[in-house]
Amino acid sequence: MKKALLVLVGLVCLFSMYGAAQVPRSRHVWIVTEENHSFEDAAGSMPYLMSLGKHYGIATQYYADMHNSISALMHLTAGQTVTTDDSTPNTFDVDNIVRHLLRKGLSFRSYQEQLPQTGFLGLWSGPYVKRHNPLAYFTDVANSNLRNDIVPIQQLASDLANHSTANYNYITPDLNHDAHDGSLQIADEWLHQYLPPILGQPEFQPGGDGLLFVVFDEGNLGSNIDFRCNASSSSPDCGGRVLVVVAGPNVKPGFQSPTFYNHESLLATVCQALATDSCPGAAVNSAPMTDFFVTPLSASPGTASARAGQPARYSLRVQPVSGFYNSDVRFSCAKLPPNVKCSFLPTTVQSGSGGGNTTLTISVPPSSWARLPAFGRRTGPELALWLGLPGLAVLSGGGAKRKWWLFVAAPAVLAAVVLSFGCGGGAASPTNAAVTTRQQTYIVNVVAQSSSASYSVSVQLRVTN
């Protein structure tokens, strides 16, 4: 019971106090997939890719969900296995990234090396294999004109020159160039040829919103098969540790993430970057790779204390991420509690290459205590007692009635204790017979808005009388 209470306290405080980290918005997402090599082999044999990762970011604890190409890549695009048959001719009516893109009016394109013609849905053609092109299996694509967005990679150069690439771009080298049949060195040379023109696009310059992932589908196969699930365990159901490089102007320079991630994590990151309403499969419950990105808006301190009638001040910093680069950023407070006021000085900043700062002032009038909601003026023990009385009244009873009342009363008592003590919302104990110190906690959501982007952060204010 004690352990469960501590967990509940932690969850209540976590979600009531601070907003989650955010992936900066993007309208230019790129995914390049490589094949069948574990992290150590790829890191030791691909100098160009590693130089890119050292300049931008590397996921050092990224693990494939499972082995075999089609299932691994389905996790990357649908958040579930879908099929394990590399030779299946079937298409699948399952939730997938394309479906979510279409709902938001966003575009996609699949660039495939050695694809014989636009919209080709055959299982193979020379060194091209369909199993490395997961978008071709979804009914959303295969059974509509969207199949024409599966194109030979030769179209990439003209699309880049005309700035007509899609919002979501999926690139697959052929078997000789994705390290499946060819060497890691050959795969690295291919990336050195194809990635610089992408990274040279305006969206990948300072202030742009470009986002590029290079990801291996699974770890080593053959006699040295990699079954690692995470840093400390392995299982025949797992796909091994793989190299993933994250690149873009909003990525922390030289960042190396020690956080566990998998293909659903990358998919969740794509969904958040593109601001889709949700995400397919298990990605809907996966944490995106937020630690890779510069924080658009931050507040210091996260929590401040003040007496009623006195102001509390916070320093807000805006970083020059996409939408906040060389643009005017204005501020506001959303869902402000009654009687609480906020102001900003300056009211607008320009976030250039060095970012921008403003001071947030939050104040509560001295008379606010008289107008607080009834629960706000209760002490923790009083609140717990009043909510617990129905249960205490029937403790001496018996049978089904007693069990029913306990079932109702116990959660009420637990909630009262959590909200009163766990997050600092209850009043402090009297210091003497004449004076009672009361404390009220406010959560204020601060919004920074430019003409093209909006980010928010929550701050906490503790007010005493």
ROROVEX-349104 format. One line per 5 residues: their letters; for each residue y, x, z of C-alpha. Coordinates in Angstrom, 1 decimal, decimal comma. Each point is the difference from the previous one (the first is absolute). Layout:
<rs>
a> Y:X:Z ~ ...
</rs>
This chain:
<rs>
mkkal> 0,0:0,0:0,0 ~ 2,4:2,8:0,9 ~ -0,7:1,8:-3,3 ~ 0,6:-3,2:-2,0 ~ 3,3:-0,6:1,8
lvlvg> 1,2:3,5:-0,8 ~ -0,9:-0,4:-3,7 ~ 1,8:-3,4:-0,1 ~ 3,1:1,6:1,7 ~ 0,0:2,7:-2,6
lvclf> -0,3:-2,4:-2,9 ~ 2,8:-2,3:1,3 ~ 2,3:2,9:0,6 ~ -0,8:1,7:-3,3 ~ 0,7:-3,0:-2,2
smyga> 3,0:-1,3:2,0 ~ 1,9:3,3:0,2 ~ 0,0:2,0:-3,2 ~ -0,4:-0,8:-3,6 ~ -2,8:1,7:-2,0
aqvpr> 0,7:2,9:-2,3 ~ 0,6:-0,9:-3,6 ~ -0,9:1,3:-3,4 ~ 3,1:0,2:-2,2 ~ 0,1:-2,5:-2,8
srhvw> -1,0:1,2:-3,5 ~ -0,2:-1,4:-3,5 ~ -1,7:3,1:-1,4 ~ -3,4:0,6:1,5 ~ -2,5:2,4:-1,6
ivtee> -3,7:0,6:0,9 ~ -2,0:2,8:-1,6 ~ -3,7:0,1:1,0 ~ -2,3:3,1:0,0 ~ -3,8:0,1:0,5
nhsfe> -2,7:1,1:2,4 ~ 1,3:3,0:2,0 ~ 0,7:0,3:3,7 ~ 3,2:1,1:1,5 ~ -0,9:3,6:0,6
daags> -1,2:0,6:-3,6 ~ 3,0:-1,6:-1,6 ~ 2,5:1,7:2,3 ~ -1,6:3,4:-0,7 ~ -0,1:-0,4:-3,8
mpylm> 3,0:-1,9:-1,1 ~ 3,2:2,1:0,5 ~ 2,3:-2,3:-1,9 ~ -1,0:-3,1:1,9 ~ 0,2:1,8:3,3
slgkh> 3,5:1,3:-0,8 ~ 1,0:-3,5:-0,7 ~ -1,4:-1,1:3,3 ~ 1,7:2,8:1,9 ~ 3,3:-1,0:-1,6
ygiat> -0,5:-3,7:0,7 ~ -2,9:-1,2:2,2 ~ -3,8:0,3:0,6 ~ -2,3:-2,4:1,8 ~ -2,3:2,4:1,9
qyyad> -2,2:-2,6:1,6 ~ -0,6:-2,4:-2,9 ~ -3,6:-1,3:-0,4 ~ -1,6:-1,9:-2,9 ~ -1,6:-3,3:0,9
mhnsi> -3,3:0,6:-1,7 ~ -1,7:1,9:-2,9 ~ -0,3:-0,9:-3,7 ~ 3,0:-0,3:-2,1 ~ 0,4:-3,7:-0,7
salmh> -0,3:-1,1:3,6 ~ 2,3:2,7:1,3 ~ 2,7:-0,9:-2,6 ~ -0,4:-3,7:0,7 ~ 0,9:0,8:3,6
ltagq> 3,1:1,7:-1,4 ~ 1,1:-3,1:-2,1 ~ -1,7:-3,0:1,6 ~ -0,6:1,1:3,6 ~ -3,7:-0,8:-0,2
tvttd> -3,2:1,3:-1,6 ~ -0,3:-2,7:-2,7 ~ -2,9:1,7:-1,7 ~ -2,1:3,2:0,3 ~ -1,3:-0,2:-3,6
dstpn> 1,7:2,7:-2,0 ~ -1,5:-1,5:-3,2 ~ 0,8:-3,7:0,6 ~ 1,5:-1,8:-3,0 ~ 1,3:-2,8:2,2
tfdvd> 3,5:-0,9:1,0 ~ 0,9:-1,2:3,4 ~ 2,2:-2,8:1,3 ~ 1,1:1,7:3,2 ~ 3,3:0,6:1,7
nivrh> 1,5:3,2:-1,3 ~ 3,3:1,9:-0,4 ~ 0,8:-1,4:-3,4 ~ -0,1:-3,6:1,4 ~ 2,5:0,9:2,6
llrkg> 2,2:1,8:-2,5 ~ 0,1:-3,1:-2,3 ~ 1,0:-2,3:2,9 ~ 3,0:2,2:0,5 ~ 0,9:0,2:-3,7
lsfrs> -0,9:3,8:0,0 ~ -1,6:1,8:-2,9 ~ -3,0:2,4:-0,2 ~ -1,4:2,4:-2,5 ~ -3,3:2,0:-0,1
yqeql> 0,2:3,3:-1,9 ~ -3,5:1,2:-1,0 ~ -0,8:3,3:-1,6 ~ -2,3:-0,4:-3,0 ~ 0,2:-3,8:0,0
pqtgf> -0,8:-0,8:-3,7 ~ 2,5:-2,8:-0,3 ~ 2,4:-2,2:2,0 ~ -1,9:-2,7:2,0 ~ -3,4:1,6:-0,4
lglws> -2,5:-1,4:2,5 ~ -3,1:1,9:-1,0 ~ -2,0:1,9:2,6 ~ 0,6:3,4:-1,6 ~ 1,4:1,8:-3,0
gpyvk> -0,6:3,8:-0,1 ~ 1,4:1,4:3,2 ~ 1,7:-3,3:1,0 ~ -2,0:-2,2:2,4 ~ 1,0:-3,4:1,2
rhnpl> -1,3:0,6:3,5 ~ 3,0:2,3:0,6 ~ 2,4:-2,8:-1,1 ~ -0,4:-2,7:2,6 ~ 2,8:-2,2:-1,2
ayftd> -2,1:-0,8:-3,2 ~ -2,5:-1,9:2,2 ~ 2,3:-2,6:1,4 ~ 0,1:-3,4:-1,7 ~ 3,8:0,0:0,4
vansn> 0,1:2,8:-2,5 ~ -3,2:-0,2:-2,1 ~ 0,2:-3,7:-0,8 ~ 3,7:-0,1:-1,0 ~ 2,6:1,8:-2,2
lrndi> 0,5:2,3:2,9 ~ -3,0:2,0:-1,3 ~ 2,7:1,5:-2,4 ~ 1,4:1,8:2,9 ~ -3,1:2,2:0,0
vpiqq> 1,3:2,7:-2,4 ~ -1,0:3,4:-1,3 ~ 1,8:2,8:1,9 ~ 1,8:1,0:-3,2 ~ 2,4:-2,9:0,8
lasdl> 1,1:1,6:3,2 ~ 2,4:2,4:-1,7 ~ 1,8:-2,7:-1,9 ~ 0,2:-2,2:3,0 ~ 1,6:2,8:2,0
anhst> 2,4:0,8:-2,7 ~ 1,1:-3,6:-0,3 ~ 0,0:-0,6:3,8 ~ -2,4:-2,9:-0,6 ~ -2,7:0,8:2,4
anyny> -1,4:-2,8:2,3 ~ 0,6:-0,7:3,7 ~ -3,6:1,1:0,7 ~ -1,5:2,7:-2,2 ~ -3,7:1,0:0,2
itpdl> -1,1:3,3:-1,7 ~ -3,5:1,2:-0,6 ~ -0,8:3,3:-1,7 ~ -3,2:0,1:-1,9 ~ -3,3:1,4:1,3
nhdah> 0,9:3,5:-1,1 ~ 3,4:0,0:1,7 ~ -0,5:-1,9:3,3 ~ -2,4:2,5:1,5 ~ -3,1:-2,2:-0,7
dgslq> -1,5:2,1:-2,7 ~ 2,6:2,7:-0,3 ~ 1,1:2,4:2,7 ~ 2,6:-0,4:2,7 ~ 2,1:2,7:-1,8
iadew> -0,1:-2,0:-3,2 ~ 1,0:-3,2:1,9 ~ 2,9:1,9:1,6 ~ 1,2:1,3:-3,4 ~ 0,0:-3,6:-1,3
lhqyl> 2,1:-1,2:2,9 ~ 2,4:2,9:-0,6 ~ 0,5:-1,3:-3,5 ~ 0,3:-3,7:0,7 ~ 1,8:-0,3:3,4
ppilg> 3,2:1,9:-0,6 ~ 1,3:-2,5:-2,6 ~ -0,6:-2,8:2,5 ~ 1,7:1,9:2,8 ~ 2,9:0,7:-2,3
qpefq> 0,8:-3,7:-0,4 ~ 3,3:-1,2:1,6 ~ -2,0:-1,9:2,7 ~ -1,4:3,2:1,4 ~ 3,4:1,6:0,4
pggdg> 2,0:-0,1:3,3 ~ 0,8:-3,6:0,7 ~ -2,8:-1,3:-2,2 ~ -2,9:-2,2:1,0 ~ -2,9:1,7:-1,8
llfvv> -3,3:0,2:1,8 ~ -3,0:2,0:-1,3 ~ -3,5:0,3:1,4 ~ -2,7:2,4:-1,2 ~ -3,3:-1,0:1,7
fdegn> -3,6:0,9:-0,3 ~ -2,4:-3,0:-0,1 ~ -2,7:1,6:2,2 ~ -1,2:3,3:1,4 ~ -2,7:2,4:-1,2
lgsni> -3,2:-1,3:-1,6 ~ -3,2:1,7:-0,9 ~ -1,8:2,3:2,4 ~ 3,2:0,4:2,2 ~ 0,8:-3,7:0,3
dfrcn> 2,8:-0,8:2,3 ~ -0,7:-2,9:2,3 ~ 2,9:0,5:2,4 ~ 1,6:-3,2:1,4 ~ 2,8:1,7:2,0
assss> 0,6:3,3:1,7 ~ -2,8:-0,4:2,5 ~ -2,8:-2,1:-1,6 ~ -1,9:-0,6:-3,2 ~ -2,3:-2,6:-1,4
pdcgg> -1,9:-0,7:-3,3 ~ 2,4:-3,0:-0,4 ~ 3,1:2,3:-0,1 ~ 1,6:1,8:-2,9 ~ 1,3:3,3:1,5
rvlvv> 3,3:1,6:0,6 ~ 2,2:0,3:-3,1 ~ 3,3:1,5:-1,1 ~ 3,0:-2,4:-0,4 ~ 3,5:1,2:-1,0
vagpn> 3,0:-2,3:0,4 ~ 3,1:0,8:-1,9 ~ 3,5:-1,5:-0,4 ~ 3,6:0,4:1,1 ~ -0,6:-2,1:3,1
vkpgf> -2,9:2,1:1,2 ~ 0,7:2,4:2,9 ~ 0,1:3,5:-1,6 ~ -3,1:2,0:0,8 ~ -1,6:-2,6:2,2
qsptf> -3,7:0,1:0,9 ~ -1,3:-3,1:1,6 ~ -2,8:0,3:2,6 ~ -0,5:-3,8:0,1 ~ -3,3:-1,5:-1,2
ynhes> 0,4:-1,8:-3,3 ~ -2,2:-1,5:-2,6 ~ 0,3:-1,8:-3,4 ~ 1,1:-3,2:1,7 ~ 2,8:1,9:1,7
llatv> 1,3:1,2:-3,3 ~ -0,3:-3,5:-1,4 ~ 2,0:-1,4:2,9 ~ 2,6:2,7:-0,6 ~ 0,3:-1,1:-3,6
cqala> 0,3:-3,7:1,0 ~ 2,8:0,8:2,5 ~ 1,9:2,2:-2,4 ~ -0,1:-2,6:-2,7 ~ 0,8:-2,8:2,6
tdscp> -2,9:-2,2:-1,1 ~ -0,4:-3,0:2,3 ~ -3,4:1,2:1,2 ~ -2,8:2,4:-1,0 ~ -3,5:-0,5:-1,2
gaavn> -3,2:0,4:1,9 ~ -0,2:2,2:3,1 ~ 3,4:1,5:-0,9 ~ 1,7:-3,0:1,5 ~ -1,0:1,3:3,5
sapmt> 0,4:3,7:-0,7 ~ 2,9:2,1:1,2 ~ 2,0:1,4:-2,9 ~ 0,8:3,7:-0,2 ~ 3,4:-0,3:1,6
dffvt> 0,1:3,4:1,6 ~ 0,5:1,6:-3,4 ~ 3,4:-1,5:-0,5 ~ 3,5:0,7:1,2 ~ 1,1:-2,6:2,4
plsas> 2,7:-2,1:-1,7 ~ 1,7:-1,2:3,3 ~ -0,4:1,3:3,5 ~ 1,6:-0,7:3,4 ~ 0,6:2,3:2,9
pgtas> -0,7:-0,8:2,8 ~ -2,6:-2,6:-0,7 ~ 0,7:-1,6:3,4 ~ 3,3:0,0:1,9 ~ 1,0:-1,5:3,4
aragq> 3,3:-1,6:1,0 ~ 1,5:-2,2:2,6 ~ 1,1:-3,5:-1,0 ~ 3,4:0,1:-1,6 ~ -0,4:3,7:-0,9
parys> -0,9:1,2:-3,5 ~ -3,0:2,0:-1,1 ~ 0,3:2,4:-2,9 ~ -2,5:1,3:-2,5 ~ 0,3:2,5:-2,8
lrvqp> -1,4:-1,3:-3,4 ~ -1,0:2,3:-2,7 ~ -0,5:-0,9:-3,7 ~ -2,1:2,4:-2,1 ~ 0,6:0,3:-3,7
vsgfy> -3,2:-1,7:-1,2 ~ -0,3:-2,2:-3,0 ~ 2,8:-2,6:0,0 ~ 1,9:1,9:2,7 ~ 1,0:3,0:-2,1
nsdvr> 3,7:0,3:-0,9 ~ 0,5:-3,7:0,8 ~ 2,0:-2,0:2,5 ~ -2,2:-1,2:2,9 ~ 1,3:-2,7:2,3
fscak> -1,5:-1,2:3,3 ~ -0,7:-3,2:1,9 ~ -2,1:-1,3:2,9 ~ -2,6:-2,6:-0,7 ~ -1,4:-2,6:2,4
lppnv> 2,6:0,9:2,6 ~ -0,8:-1,5:3,5 ~ 2,5:-2,5:1,4 ~ 3,1:1,6:1,6 ~ -0,8:3,4:-1,5
kcsfl> 2,5:1,6:-2,4 ~ -0,3:3,1:-2,2 ~ 2,4:2,1:-2,0 ~ -0,1:3,1:-2,2 ~ 2,4:2,9:-0,4
pttvq> 0,3:0,7:-2,8 ~ -1,1:-3,3:-1,4 ~ -1,1:1,6:-3,3 ~ -1,2:3,5:-0,8 ~ -0,9:1,8:-3,2
sgsgg> -3,4:1,6:0,0 ~ 0,3:3,1:-2,1 ~ -2,3:3,0:-0,1 ~ 0,5:0,5:3,7 ~ -0,4:-3,6:1,2
gnttl> 2,5:-2,0:2,1 ~ 0,7:-1,0:3,6 ~ 1,6:-2,9:1,8 ~ 0,2:-1,0:3,7 ~ -1,4:-3,4:1,1
tisvp> 1,5:-1,6:3,0 ~ -1,8:-2,9:1,7 ~ 1,5:-1,9:3,0 ~ -0,8:-3,0:2,2 ~ 2,8:-2,0:1,7
psswa> 0,1:0,3:3,9 ~ -0,6:-3,8:0,3 ~ -3,1:0,1:-2,1 ~ -2,3:-0,2:3,0 ~ 1,1:-3,4:0,8
rlpaf> -1,0:-1,2:-3,5 ~ -3,3:1,8:-0,3 ~ -3,1:-2,2:-0,7 ~ -1,7:-1,1:3,2 ~ -2,9:2,5:-0,5
grrtg> 2,6:2,8:-0,4 ~ 1,2:-0,6:3,6 ~ -3,5:0,0:1,5 ~ -1,5:3,0:1,7 ~ -3,4:1,1:-1,1
pelal> -1,9:-1,3:3,1 ~ 1,8:-3,4:-0,2 ~ -1,0:-0,4:-3,7 ~ -3,6:1,0:0,6 ~ -0,2:-2,4:3,0
wlglp> 1,4:-3,0:-1,8 ~ -2,3:0,5:-3,0 ~ -3,0:0,7:2,2 ~ 0,3:-3,0:2,4 ~ -2,1:-2,4:-2,2
glavl> -2,9:2,5:0,1 ~ 0,5:0,7:3,7 ~ -0,1:-3,7:0,8 ~ -3,5:-0,4:-1,3 ~ -1,6:3,2:1,3
sggga> -1,6:-2,0:2,8 ~ -1,4:-2,6:-2,5 ~ -3,2:0,3:-1,9 ~ -1,8:-0,8:-3,1 ~ 1,2:-0,4:-3,6
krkww> 3,5:-1,0:1,2 ~ 0,5:3,3:1,9 ~ -1,1:2,0:-3,0 ~ 2,3:-1,9:-2,3 ~ 3,0:0,6:2,2
lfvaa> -0,8:3,7:0,4 ~ -0,3:0,3:-3,7 ~ 3,5:-1,4:-0,4 ~ 1,7:1,7:2,9 ~ -1,4:3,5:-0,4
pavla> 1,8:0,8:-3,3 ~ 3,2:-1,5:1,4 ~ -0,1:2,3:3,0 ~ -0,8:3,0:-2,1 ~ 2,8:-0,7:-2,5
avvls> 2,4:-0,4:2,9 ~ -0,9:3,4:1,5 ~ 0,1:1,7:-3,4 ~ 3,4:-1,4:-1,0 ~ 1,5:0,4:3,5
fgcgg> -1,1:3,6:0,8 ~ -1,6:1,6:-3,0 ~ 3,1:0,2:-2,3 ~ 2,7:0,2:2,7 ~ 1,0:-3,7:-0,5
gaasp> -0,3:-1,0:3,7 ~ 2,6:0,5:2,6 ~ -0,1:2,9:2,5 ~ -0,7:-0,5:3,7 ~ 3,0:-0,7:2,2
tnaav> 1,5:3,2:1,5 ~ 1,2:-1,9:3,1 ~ 0,2:-3,5:1,3 ~ 3,4:-0,7:-1,6 ~ -0,4:1,6:-3,5
ttrqq> -2,6:-0,7:-2,6 ~ 0,0:2,2:-3,1 ~ -1,0:-1,9:-3,1 ~ -0,9:1,5:-3,4 ~ -0,2:-1,6:-3,4
tyivn> -1,4:1,7:-3,1 ~ 1,3:-0,7:-3,4 ~ -1,6:1,1:-3,4 ~ 2,6:0,3:-2,7 ~ -1,0:0,4:-3,6
vvaqs> 2,5:2,1:-2,0 ~ 0,2:-0,2:-3,7 ~ 1,4:2,6:-2,5 ~ 0,7:-1,5:-3,4 ~ 1,2:1,5:-3,3
ssasy> 0,3:-1,6:-3,4 ~ -3,6:0,8:-0,8 ~ -1,9:0,5:3,3 ~ -0,3:-1,3:3,5 ~ -1,7:1,6:3,0
svsvq> -0,1:-0,9:3,7 ~ -0,6:1,5:3,4 ~ -0,3:-1,6:3,5 ~ 1,7:1,2:3,1 ~ -0,5:-1,0:3,6
lrvtn> 2,8:-0,8:2,5 ~ -0,7:-0,4:3,7 ~ 2,8:-1,7:1,9 ~ 0,4:-0,1:3,8 ~ 2,5:-2,1:2,0
</rs>
